[in-house]
């Protein structure tokens, strides 16, 4: 069962979207179809919507598969090795979009890795 407090953000989201659509319609109608005023109105509304999602629905950004794997690995695996990631950069010769030689800056990086030995007999390398 969900309480009224946990349902409120979802319900308020629907009211918020309806309110925003009414504001957009009002601005568009009162400006005689001028799209520039509508775009000026949409930018703050997008910011408000992103803040709303971050406050009331942060679970959208979680990687549920990674969380489930780490929970399983906690019970069934032991960490046997860790390898630090590496970052390198340099300058070399390259070709421009017009086909002319030019100096270019190159970046390369690898993430940290952890080796898990699990009770199923398999060794897993995971990027951290």
Order of alpha helices (4+ residues) and beta strands (2+ residues): alpha-alpha-alpha-beta-beta-beta-beta-beta
